Amino acid sequence: MCGIVGIIANEPVAEKIVEALRRLEYRGYDSAGLATLEQGHLTRRRAAGKLKNLEEKLRQEPLHGTIGIGHTRWATHGRPTENNAHPHATKRVAVVHNGIIENFRELREELTAQGHVFVSETDTEVVAHLVDHELQSGKSPSEAVAAALPRLRGAFALAFLFEGAEGLLIGARLGAPLAVGYGTDAMYLGSDALALAPFTDRISYMEDGDWVVLDRNSAHFTNAKGQSVTRPHLRSQASAFLIDKGNHRHFMAKEIHEQPEVVGRTLAHYLDMSQGCVRLPFDLPFDPAQISRITITACGTAFFAGLIAKYWIERFARLPVEIDVASEFRYREAPMDPQGLMIVVSQSGETADTLAGLRYAKQNGQNILSVVNVTTSTMARESDVIAPTLAGPEIGVASTKAFTCQLTVLACLAVALGRARGTLSPEVEKTLVTELIALPGLMAEAMKREAAIESLAPALAKAKDVLYLGRGTSYPLALEGALKLKEISYIHAEGYAAGELKHGPIALIDEAMPVIVIAPFDHVFEKTVSNMQEVAARGGKLILIGDDNAERDSAVALQATIKMPTMAPTFSAIAYSIPVQLLAYHIAVFMGKDVDQPRNLAKSVTVE
């Protein structure tokens, strides 16, 4: 969740870039830098650590250019050093980047073979060299960016500065946010409106796949199809104390759309992407090989994240996992193994029942690991180990990005435990890490199904009851889908393990019952198909969330299919959360509900 700023003006921009970067500090970072054109030449200042280190460099070596780009970096590929700090540059182009370039290794090998020399450990440097290669072939800056962007896989936001082009900035986004700000004889790029608030309140939000060419007075947008488009000018309400909704109607929508970015940020914190392994950002105060049992406790959506983690931990680490809702666990007087680990999961870190469960486990000699979004919370303070989710502020009451970041942390933890216990080989770990790295891009791709999902809302809004089905990790996701629909639309919904259909829920199915089946193409897919056939035989309205393989092989009459990108099934629950959330959101919006503050619910439940 790095921060990007770009400014093109008629006066020096370095101080303004630093000011804007300071407003992005809430995203977290470990290095910072900026680049300007000094008499037409690309010039950089970079520093590891906090912005004050960059400011000191600028005091010693000032920059006076009237066009520039800046960046705060959260290390993904490569250590948090000055050499790995952004902007990255060749002689012709400098770039700042938020996100992950999945195919950076193959692009780096290709460009190295063509004579390009790399000097950092980052994936971002590949982007600079790829655009530079196109410039060498005679293309203009705009043509070079247009040629390079389709070759990048992943989720990213980019800003480019070109040698000798004092009237040109270019930005691009795919799965990570980027906004354009309009000033007087000045134009701006920023990761969000908050960064640009000191300079302008006139904002255009780029849509996924857009790239934009800025001069000092205008912005020219091109969409993913290569068509020239316009993006509406909005009045931003962002201030130093307010995180606004951007161009979304609700915070929930904004937070759904932030997920490729925040999941990428969380992965960056837990993975060594260049080595293809999990590297936990903390030391475990216990020996994973000596753990006899893991207990997970949580409430609501966090409980479903724990249910999914049970599948991963038992599979990868070969450890038995017991999970219970915190309100039951705290009163059960459960016996605890002396060599046990308790994992508590909470967005706020203040959930009363979960906190009580933590304290009970601590009294019974358990190691405590908290997966929380607020590292200063009570749970975090009372834990032996804090595993932060790095989702950023979540305003909508119904959890979305906190859930997928919890899943991301728990997936990384499961792989790390498997490696530490000798139940995962380095080869399998590398495969799993590759699958994790692909997730932000897959989530961004899933977001493109939103229009199709929205089109289902009018019919589903008429339902009195909805059934969600899934197997494996899709079963807890079915529970989460039903919870989301109940929370914000007030439609009764239930999630079931698909294999349990014949043990009761099948009695409810008739022509008026929508049945939403979450079915990635995995080893239990054929079993799920048999359950779908049982629903179809009784006239149920089947909606399949699955990929092309799932739709082709289901051989069942479907009311609709939400087509997901093809992916490895292991961590599919993280990407499949997107359509589950969007479906609940659009049904609630169609019904005119208050999706950000649903009745009777609170964001943080701090009482029993």
C-alpha positions as CSV (number, residue, x, y, z in Angstrom):
1,M,0.0,0.0,0.0
2,C,2.7,2.4,-1.1
3,G,2.0,6.1,-1.7
4,I,2.3,7.8,-5.1
5,V,2.4,11.6,-5.8
6,G,3.1,13.4,-9.1
7,I,3.0,17.2,-9.7
8,I,3.5,19.3,-12.8
9,A,3.4,23.0,-12.2
10,N,5.1,26.4,-12.9
11,E,7.1,26.5,-9.6
12,P,9.4,24.1,-7.8
13,V,7.5,21.0,-6.7
14,A,9.9,19.1,-4.3
15,E,8.5,20.5,-1.1
16,K,4.9,20.0,-2.2
17,I,5.6,16.4,-3.1
18,V,7.0,15.8,0.4
19,E,4.0,17.5,1.9
20,A,1.7,15.2,-0.1
21,L,3.7,12.1,0.9
22,R,3.4,13.0,4.5
23,R,-0.4,12.7,4.1
24,L,0.1,9.2,2.9
25,E,2.1,8.1,5.9
26,Y,-0.9,6.4,7.3
27,R,-0.5,3.7,4.7
28,G,2.9,2.6,6.2
29,Y,6.3,2.8,4.5
30,D,10.0,2.1,5.1
31,S,11.6,4.4,2.5
32,A,10.8,7.4,0.4
33,G,12.1,9.3,-2.6
34,L,11.3,11.7,-5.4
35,A,12.5,12.6,-8.8
36,T,12.3,15.9,-10.7
37,L,13.6,17.3,-14.0
38,E,16.5,19.7,-13.3
39,Q,17.1,21.7,-16.5
40,G,15.5,18.7,-18.3
41,H,17.6,16.0,-16.6
42,L,16.2,13.3,-14.4
43,T,17.4,13.8,-10.8
44,R,16.6,11.7,-7.8
45,R,16.7,11.9,-4.0
46,R,16.0,8.8,-2.0
47,A,16.4,7.7,1.6
48,A,15.6,4.6,3.7
49,G,13.5,5.1,6.8
50,K,11.1,8.0,7.5
51,L,10.4,11.1,5.4
52,K,12.6,13.2,7.7
53,N,15.6,11.4,6.2
54,L,14.5,12.4,2.7
55,E,13.9,16.0,3.9
56,E,17.5,16.1,5.2
57,K,18.8,15.0,1.8
58,L,16.8,17.7,0.1
59,R,18.2,20.3,2.5
60,Q,21.7,19.2,1.6
61,E,21.0,18.8,-2.1
62,P,17.9,20.8,-3.1
63,L,15.8,20.2,-6.2
64,H,14.2,23.0,-8.1
65,G,12.3,21.3,-10.9
66,T,8.7,22.2,-11.7
67,I,7.7,18.6,-12.4
68,G,8.3,15.5,-10.3
69,I,7.1,12.3,-8.9
70,G,7.4,11.0,-5.3
71,H,6.8,7.8,-3.4
72,T,6.6,6.1,0.0
73,R,7.6,2.5,-0.2
74,W,6.5,-0.6,1.7
75,A,9.1,-3.1,0.8
76,T,7.9,-6.0,-1.4
77,H,10.8,-7.2,-3.6
78,G,14.0,-6.4,-1.9
79,R,15.1,-4.9,1.4
80,P,14.1,-1.4,2.6
81,T,17.3,0.2,1.4
82,E,18.0,3.5,-0.4
83,N,19.0,1.5,-3.5
84,N,15.6,-0.2,-3.5
85,A,13.6,3.0,-2.8
86,H,11.6,4.6,-5.5
87,P,11.7,6.3,-8.0
88,H,13.5,3.8,-10.1
89,A,15.0,5.2,-13.3
90,T,17.0,4.7,-16.4
91,K,18.6,7.5,-18.4
92,R,15.3,8.2,-20.1
93,V,12.5,7.5,-17.6
94,A,11.7,7.4,-13.9
95,V,8.8,5.5,-12.4
96,V,7.1,5.1,-9.0
97,H,4.9,2.1,-8.4
98,N,2.3,0.8,-6.0
99,G,1.4,-2.9,-6.2
100,I,3.1,-6.1,-7.4
101,I,4.4,-7.0,-10.9
102,E,3.8,-10.8,-11.0
103,N,5.8,-11.5,-14.1
104,F,8.8,-9.4,-13.2
105,R,11.2,-12.3,-13.2
106,E,10.5,-13.3,-16.8
107,L,10.6,-9.6,-17.9
108,R,13.8,-9.1,-16.1
109,E,15.4,-12.1,-17.8
110,E,14.2,-10.9,-21.2
111,L,15.5,-7.3,-20.7
112,T,18.8,-8.5,-19.3
113,A,19.3,-10.6,-22.4
114,Q,18.7,-7.4,-24.5
115,G,21.5,-5.6,-22.6
116,H,19.6,-3.8,-19.8
117,V,21.5,-3.6,-16.5
118,F,19.5,-3.8,-13.3
119,V,20.8,-2.2,-10.1
120,S,18.0,-3.0,-7.5
121,E,16.2,-6.0,-6.1
122,T,12.7,-4.7,-6.9
123,D,10.0,-5.6,-9.4
124,T,9.5,-1.9,-10.1
125,E,12.8,-1.5,-11.9
126,V,11.5,-3.8,-14.6
127,V,8.8,-1.3,-15.5
128,A,11.3,1.5,-16.0
129,H,13.5,-0.7,-18.3
130,L,10.5,-2.0,-20.2
131,V,9.3,1.5,-21.0
132,D,13.0,2.5,-21.7
133,H,13.3,-0.3,-24.2
134,E,10.2,1.0,-26.1
135,L,11.7,4.5,-26.0
136,Q,14.9,3.2,-27.6
137,S,12.9,1.8,-30.5
138,G,11.8,5.3,-31.3
139,K,8.4,5.5,-29.6
140,S,7.2,8.7,-27.9
141,P,6.7,8.5,-24.1
142,S,3.0,8.0,-24.5
143,E,3.5,5.3,-27.1
144,A,6.1,3.6,-25.0
145,V,3.8,3.4,-22.0
146,A,1.0,2.2,-24.2
147,A,3.2,-0.6,-25.5
148,A,4.5,-1.6,-22.0
149,L,1.4,-1.7,-19.9
150,P,-0.2,-4.8,-21.6
151,R,2.9,-6.8,-20.8
152,L,2.6,-6.2,-17.0
153,R,0.7,-8.8,-14.9
154,G,-0.5,-8.0,-11.5
155,A,-2.2,-5.1,-9.6
156,F,-0.4,-1.7,-9.9
157,A,-0.6,2.0,-10.0
158,L,2.3,3.8,-11.8
159,A,3.5,7.4,-12.4
160,F,6.2,8.1,-15.1
161,L,8.5,11.1,-15.6
162,F,10.6,11.4,-18.8
163,E,14.0,12.9,-19.5
164,G,13.6,16.2,-21.3
165,A,9.8,16.2,-21.1
166,E,9.1,19.1,-18.7
167,G,5.4,19.3,-19.7
168,L,4.5,15.6,-19.4
169,L,3.4,13.2,-16.6
170,I,1.9,9.8,-17.3
171,G,-0.1,7.7,-14.8
172,A,-1.7,4.2,-15.0
173,R,-3.7,2.0,-12.8
174,L,-4.8,-1.7,-12.7
175,G,-6.2,-2.9,-9.4
176,A,-4.5,-0.1,-7.3
177,P,-6.0,3.4,-6.9
178,L,-4.8,6.5,-8.6
179,A,-6.5,9.9,-8.7
180,V,-5.9,13.0,-10.9
181,G,-6.1,16.5,-9.4
182,Y,-6.8,19.7,-11.2
183,G,-5.2,23.0,-10.2
184,T,-4.4,26.4,-11.8
185,D,-1.6,25.8,-14.3
186,A,-0.8,22.7,-12.4
187,M,-1.9,19.0,-12.4
188,Y,-1.5,16.3,-9.9
189,L,-1.4,12.5,-9.4
190,G,-2.0,10.9,-6.1
191,S,-2.8,7.5,-4.5
192,D,-5.9,9.1,-3.0
193,A,-7.6,12.5,-2.6
194,L,-6.1,12.9,0.9
195,A,-2.6,13.4,-0.6
196,L,-3.8,16.1,-2.9
197,A,-6.1,17.9,-0.5
198,P,-3.7,20.8,0.2
199,F,-3.5,21.6,-3.5
200,T,-6.9,21.0,-5.0
201,D,-10.4,19.6,-4.3
202,R,-11.2,18.9,-7.9
203,I,-10.5,15.2,-8.5
204,S,-11.0,12.6,-11.2
205,Y,-10.7,9.0,-10.2
206,M,-9.1,6.7,-12.8
207,E,-10.9,3.5,-13.5
208,D,-9.3,0.1,-13.7
209,G,-7.1,-0.2,-16.8
210,D,-7.0,3.6,-17.4
211,W,-3.8,5.5,-18.2
212,V,-3.6,9.2,-18.3
213,V,-1.3,11.9,-19.9
214,L,-1.0,15.1,-18.0
215,D,0.3,18.5,-19.1
216,R,0.0,21.6,-16.9
217,N,-3.6,22.3,-17.8
218,S,-5.3,19.1,-18.8
219,A,-5.6,15.3,-18.5
220,H,-6.2,13.0,-21.4
221,F,-7.5,9.5,-20.3
222,T,-7.3,6.3,-22.3
223,N,-9.2,3.2,-21.1
224,A,-8.1,-0.5,-21.1
225,K,-9.4,-0.9,-24.7
226,G,-7.2,2.0,-26.0
227,Q,-10.2,4.4,-26.3
228,S,-10.0,8.0,-25.4
229,V,-12.4,8.6,-22.5
230,T,-13.4,11.3,-20.1
231,R,-13.6,10.9,-16.3
232,P,-15.9,13.1,-14.3
233,H,-14.6,15.9,-12.1
234,L,-15.6,15.5,-8.5
235,R,-15.4,17.8,-5.5
236,S,-13.3,15.9,-2.9
237,Q,-14.2,16.3,0.8
238,A,-10.8,14.9,1.9
239,S,-9.0,16.7,4.7
240,A,-6.2,16.0,7.1
241,F,-8.8,14.3,9.4
242,L,-11.2,12.6,7.0
243,I,-10.8,9.6,4.7
244,D,-13.4,10.1,2.0
245,K,-15.3,7.7,-0.2
246,G,-13.5,8.7,-3.3
247,N,-15.7,8.1,-6.3
248,H,-17.7,5.4,-4.6
249,R,-21.3,5.8,-3.2
250,H,-20.4,4.0,0.1
251,F,-17.4,3.2,2.2
252,M,-18.2,-0.5,1.8
253,A,-17.8,-0.2,-2.0
254,K,-14.5,1.7,-1.6
255,E,-13.2,-0.9,0.7
256,I,-14.2,-3.8,-1.5
257,H,-12.3,-2.1,-4.4
258,E,-9.3,-1.5,-2.2
259,Q,-8.7,-5.2,-1.6
260,P,-6.3,-6.0,-4.4
261,E,-4.1,-3.2,-3.0
262,V,-4.3,-4.0,0.7
263,V,-4.0,-7.8,0.1
264,G,-0.9,-7.0,-2.0
265,R,0.4,-4.8,0.8
266,T,-0.2,-7.5,3.4
267,L,1.6,-10.1,1.2
268,A,4.5,-7.8,0.9
269,H,4.8,-7.7,4.7
270,Y,4.8,-11.5,5.0
271,L,6.6,-12.8,1.9
272,D,10.1,-12.7,0.4
273,M,8.9,-12.5,-3.1
274,S,12.3,-12.6,-4.7
275,Q,13.1,-15.8,-2.9
276,G,9.7,-17.3,-3.2
277,C,9.2,-18.0,0.5
278,V,7.3,-16.8,3.6
279,R,9.2,-14.5,5.8
280,L,7.2,-13.6,8.9
281,P,7.8,-10.0,10.1
282,F,8.2,-11.3,13.7
283,D,10.0,-13.9,15.7
284,L,7.9,-16.7,17.2
285,P,8.5,-17.0,20.9
286,F,7.9,-20.8,20.7
287,D,9.1,-23.7,18.7
288,P,6.4,-24.6,16.1
289,A,7.7,-28.2,16.1
290,Q,6.7,-28.5,19.7
291,I,3.1,-27.2,19.3
292,S,0.6,-30.0,19.9
293,R,-2.6,-28.1,19.0
294,I,-3.9,-24.8,17.7
295,T,-7.0,-23.2,19.0
296,I,-8.6,-20.3,17.1
297,T,-11.3,-18.1,18.4
298,A,-13.1,-15.1,16.9
299,C,-16.5,-13.6,16.2
300,G,-18.6,-13.0,13.1
301,T,-16.6,-12.5,9.9
302,A,-13.3,-13.0,11.7
303,F,-14.6,-16.4,12.9
304,F,-15.1,-17.5,9.2
305,A,-11.6,-16.4,8.4
306,G,-10.5,-18.7,11.2
307,L,-12.6,-21.6,9.8
308,I,-10.8,-21.2,6.4
309,A,-7.4,-21.1,8.1
310,K,-8.2,-24.4,9.8
311,Y,-8.2,-26.1,6.4
312,W,-4.8,-24.5,5.5
313,I,-3.1,-25.1,8.9
314,E,-4.2,-28.7,9.1
315,R,-3.1,-29.4,5.5
316,F,0.2,-27.6,5.5
317,A,1.4,-27.9,9.1
318,R,-0.3,-31.2,10.0
319,L,-1.5,-29.7,13.2
320,P,-5.0,-30.3,14.7
321,V,-7.0,-27.1,14.9
322,E,-9.9,-26.4,17.2
323,I,-12.0,-23.4,16.4
324,D,-14.9,-21.9,18.3
325,V,-16.9,-18.7,18.3
326,A,-15.5,-16.6,21.2
327,S,-18.8,-16.2,23.0
328,E,-19.0,-19.9,23.4
329,F,-15.3,-20.6,24.0
330,R,-15.1,-18.2,26.9
331,Y,-17.7,-20.1,28.9
332,R,-16.8,-23.7,27.9
333,E,-13.9,-24.1,30.3
334,A,-12.1,-25.9,27.5
335,P,-9.1,-28.0,28.4
336,M,-6.0,-26.5,26.8
337,D,-2.9,-28.5,25.8
338,P,0.2,-27.3,27.6
339,Q,2.1,-26.9,24.3
340,G,-0.8,-25.1,22.6
341,L,-1.1,-22.0,20.5
342,M,-4.1,-19.7,20.7
343,I,-4.8,-17.6,17.6
344,V,-7.3,-14.7,18.1
345,V,-8.7,-12.9,15.0
346,S,-10.2,-9.5,15.2
347,Q,-10.4,-6.4,13.1
348,S,-10.5,-3.9,16.0
349,G,-8.6,-5.9,18.5
350,E,-11.2,-4.9,21.1
351,T,-14.0,-7.5,20.6
352,A,-15.1,-8.3,24.1
353,D,-15.8,-12.0,23.7
354,T,-12.6,-12.6,21.8
355,L,-10.6,-10.7,24.3
356,A,-12.1,-12.8,27.1
357,G,-11.1,-15.9,25.2
358,L,-7.6,-14.7,24.9
359,R,-7.3,-14.1,28.6
360,Y,-8.7,-17.5,29.4
361,A,-6.2,-19.1,27.1
362,K,-3.4,-17.1,28.6
363,Q,-4.3,-18.2,32.1
364,N,-4.1,-21.8,30.8
365,G,-0.5,-21.4,29.6
366,Q,-1.2,-20.9,25.9
367,N,1.1,-19.0,23.5
368,I,-1.1,-16.1,22.1
369,L,-0.9,-14.8,18.5
370,S,-3.3,-12.1,17.5
371,V,-4.3,-11.4,13.9
372,V,-5.5,-7.8,14.2
373,N,-5.9,-4.7,12.1
374,V,-5.2,-2.3,15.0
375,T,-1.7,-3.0,16.4
376,T,-2.3,-0.7,19.4
377,S,-5.4,-2.5,20.5
378,T,-5.9,-4.4,23.8
379,M,-5.6,-7.8,22.1
380,A,-2.4,-6.8,20.5
381,R,-1.0,-5.5,23.7
382,E,-1.9,-8.7,25.6
383,S,-0.6,-11.1,23.0
384,D,2.8,-12.7,22.7
385,V,2.9,-12.1,19.0
386,I,1.1,-9.6,16.8
387,A,0.3,-10.5,13.2
388,P,-0.9,-7.2,11.7
389,T,-3.4,-7.4,8.7
390,L,-2.5,-4.0,7.2
391,A,-5.9,-3.4,5.8
392,G,-5.9,0.3,6.7
393,P,-9.0,2.0,8.2
394,E,-12.2,0.1,7.5
395,I,-15.2,2.4,7.9
396,G,-18.1,0.2,6.7
397,V,-19.6,-1.9,9.5
398,A,-19.7,-5.0,7.3
399,S,-16.1,-6.3,7.1
400,T,-14.7,-6.7,3.6
401,K,-11.0,-5.8,3.2
402,A,-10.2,-6.7,6.9
403,F,-11.6,-10.2,6.1
404,T,-9.4,-10.8,3.1
405,C,-6.4,-9.4,4.8
406,Q,-7.0,-11.7,7.8
407,L,-7.2,-14.6,5.3
408,T,-3.9,-13.5,3.7
409,V,-2.1,-13.4,7.0
410,L,-3.5,-16.7,8.1
411,A,-2.5,-18.3,4.8
412,C,1.1,-17.0,5.2
413,L,1.2,-18.2,8.8
414,A,-0.1,-21.7,7.7
415,V,2.7,-22.0,5.2
416,A,5.3,-20.7,7.6
417,L,4.2,-23.3,10.2
418,G,4.4,-26.1,7.6
419,R,7.9,-25.1,6.7
420,A,9.0,-24.8,10.4
421,R,7.6,-28.2,11.2
422,G,9.1,-29.9,8.1
423,T,5.8,-30.8,6.6
424,L,6.2,-28.6,3.6
425,S,9.2,-28.9,1.2
426,P,10.9,-25.7,-0.2
427,E,9.5,-26.6,-3.6
428,V,5.9,-26.8,-2.4
429,E,6.4,-23.6,-0.4
430,K,7.6,-21.8,-3.5
431,T,4.5,-23.0,-5.4
432,L,2.2,-21.8,-2.7
433,V,4.0,-18.4,-2.5
434,T,3.6,-18.0,-6.3
435,E,-0.1,-18.7,-5.9
436,L,-0.3,-16.1,-3.1
437,I,1.5,-13.5,-5.2
438,A,-1.0,-13.9,-8.0
439,L,-4.0,-13.1,-5.7
440,P,-4.0,-9.2,-6.0
441,G,-4.1,-9.5,-9.8
442,L,-6.8,-12.2,-9.7
443,M,-8.9,-10.0,-7.3
444,A,-8.5,-7.1,-9.6
445,E,-9.7,-9.3,-12.5
446,A,-12.7,-10.5,-10.4
447,M,-13.7,-6.9,-9.8
448,K,-14.3,-6.6,-13.5
449,R,-17.4,-8.8,-13.0
450,E,-19.1,-6.1,-11.0
451,A,-21.6,-5.0,-13.7
452,A,-22.7,-8.6,-14.2
453,I,-23.1,-9.1,-10.5
454,E,-25.1,-5.8,-10.2
455,S,-27.5,-7.1,-12.9
456,L,-28.5,-10.0,-10.6
457,A,-29.5,-7.7,-7.8
458,P,-33.1,-6.8,-8.8
459,A,-34.2,-10.4,-9.0
460,L,-32.4,-11.5,-5.8
461,A,-33.7,-8.6,-3.9
462,K,-37.2,-10.1,-4.1
463,A,-36.1,-13.3,-2.3
464,K,-37.2,-13.9,1.3
465,D,-34.6,-16.6,1.8
466,V,-31.2,-17.4,0.1
467,L,-29.1,-20.5,0.4
468,Y,-25.3,-20.4,0.0
469,L,-23.4,-23.7,-0.6
470,G,-19.7,-24.6,-0.8
471,R,-17.2,-27.4,0.0
472,G,-13.7,-27.1,1.5
473,T,-12.7,-23.5,2.1
474,S,-15.7,-22.5,0.1
475,Y,-18.0,-23.7,2.9
476,P,-16.8,-21.0,5.4
477,L,-17.0,-18.5,2.5
478,A,-20.7,-19.6,2.0
479,L,-21.3,-18.8,5.7
480,E,-19.6,-15.4,5.1
481,G,-21.7,-14.7,2.0
482,A,-24.9,-15.5,4.0
483,L,-23.8,-13.2,6.8
484,K,-23.0,-10.4,4.5
485,L,-26.4,-10.6,2.9
486,K,-28.1,-10.7,6.3
487,E,-26.1,-7.8,7.6
488,I,-26.7,-5.2,5.0
489,S,-29.9,-6.3,3.1
490,Y,-31.8,-7.9,6.0
491,I,-32.7,-10.8,3.7
492,H,-32.6,-14.1,5.6
493,A,-29.8,-16.3,4.3
494,E,-28.0,-19.4,5.4
495,G,-24.6,-20.9,4.4
496,Y,-24.2,-24.7,4.3
497,A,-21.6,-27.3,3.5
498,A,-22.8,-28.6,0.2
499,G,-22.6,-32.2,1.4
500,E,-25.1,-31.3,4.2
501,L,-27.8,-30.4,1.6
502,K,-29.5,-33.8,1.9
503,H,-29.5,-33.6,5.7
504,G,-32.2,-31.0,6.0
505,P,-31.8,-27.8,3.8
506,I,-33.0,-29.6,0.7
507,A,-36.5,-29.5,2.2
508,L,-36.5,-25.7,1.8
509,I,-35.8,-25.6,-1.9
510,D,-38.5,-24.6,-4.4
511,E,-38.9,-22.4,-7.4
512,A,-38.6,-19.2,-5.3
513,M,-35.3,-20.2,-3.5
514,P,-32.1,-18.7,-4.9
515,V,-29.2,-21.1,-4.3
516,I,-25.7,-19.5,-4.7
517,V,-23.0,-22.1,-5.2
518,I,-19.4,-21.2,-4.6
519,A,-17.4,-23.7,-6.6
520,P,-13.8,-23.2,-7.7
521,F,-12.6,-26.0,-10.0
522,D,-11.0,-28.0,-7.2
523,H,-10.7,-31.7,-6.1
524,V,-14.3,-31.7,-4.7
525,F,-15.9,-29.9,-7.6
526,E,-17.6,-33.0,-9.0
527,K,-19.2,-33.6,-5.5
528,T,-20.5,-30.0,-5.6
529,V,-22.0,-30.6,-9.0
530,S,-24.0,-33.5,-7.7
531,N,-25.5,-31.1,-5.1
532,M,-26.3,-28.6,-7.8
533,Q,-28.2,-31.3,-9.7
534,E,-30.2,-32.0,-6.6
535,V,-31.1,-28.3,-6.4
536,A,-32.0,-28.1,-10.1
537,A,-34.2,-31.2,-9.8
538,R,-36.3,-29.3,-7.3
539,G,-36.6,-26.1,-9.3
540,G,-34.1,-24.0,-7.2
541,K,-32.6,-21.0,-8.9
542,L,-28.9,-21.8,-9.2
543,I,-26.3,-19.1,-9.4
544,L,-22.8,-20.4,-9.8
545,I,-19.7,-18.5,-8.8
546,G,-16.9,-20.4,-10.6
547,D,-14.5,-20.2,-13.6
548,D,-15.0,-21.4,-17.2
549,N,-14.2,-25.0,-16.3
550,A,-16.8,-25.0,-13.5
551,E,-19.5,-23.6,-15.8
552,R,-18.6,-26.1,-18.6
553,D,-18.5,-29.1,-16.4
554,S,-21.5,-28.4,-14.2
555,A,-23.9,-29.7,-16.8
556,V,-26.8,-28.1,-14.8
557,A,-29.3,-25.5,-15.9
558,L,-28.1,-22.2,-14.3
559,Q,-30.0,-19.0,-13.7
560,A,-26.7,-17.2,-13.9
561,T,-22.9,-17.6,-13.6
562,I,-20.5,-15.2,-12.1
563,K,-17.4,-16.1,-14.0
564,M,-14.2,-16.0,-12.1
565,P,-10.7,-16.0,-13.6
566,T,-9.0,-19.4,-13.6
567,M,-6.8,-19.9,-10.6
568,A,-5.2,-22.5,-8.4
569,P,-7.8,-23.6,-5.9
570,T,-5.7,-23.6,-2.7
571,F,-6.3,-19.9,-1.8
572,S,-9.3,-19.3,-4.0
573,A,-11.4,-18.3,-1.0
574,I,-9.5,-15.0,-0.9
575,A,-10.3,-14.0,-4.5
576,Y,-13.8,-15.5,-4.4
577,S,-14.6,-13.2,-1.5
578,I,-14.9,-10.4,-4.1
579,P,-18.1,-11.6,-5.9
580,V,-19.6,-12.7,-2.6
581,Q,-19.2,-9.2,-1.2
582,L,-20.3,-7.4,-4.3
583,L,-23.4,-9.5,-4.6
584,A,-24.5,-8.6,-1.0
585,Y,-23.6,-5.0,-1.6
586,H,-25.6,-4.5,-4.8
587,I,-28.6,-6.3,-3.5
588,A,-28.6,-4.0,-0.5
589,V,-28.1,-0.9,-2.6
590,F,-30.9,-1.9,-4.9
591,M,-33.2,-2.2,-1.9
592,G,-32.1,1.2,-0.6
593,K,-30.5,0.0,2.6
594,D,-27.8,1.9,4.5
595,V,-25.0,-0.4,3.7
596,D,-22.3,1.4,5.7
597,Q,-24.3,1.6,8.9
598,P,-26.8,-1.3,8.9
599,R,-29.4,-1.3,11.6
600,N,-28.5,-2.7,15.1
601,L,-24.9,-3.3,14.2
602,A,-21.6,-1.7,15.4
603,K,-18.2,-1.8,13.8
604,S,-16.5,-2.9,17.0
605,V,-18.4,-5.0,19.5
606,T,-16.8,-4.1,22.8
607,V,-19.6,-5.5,25.1
608,E,-21.0,-9.0,25.5
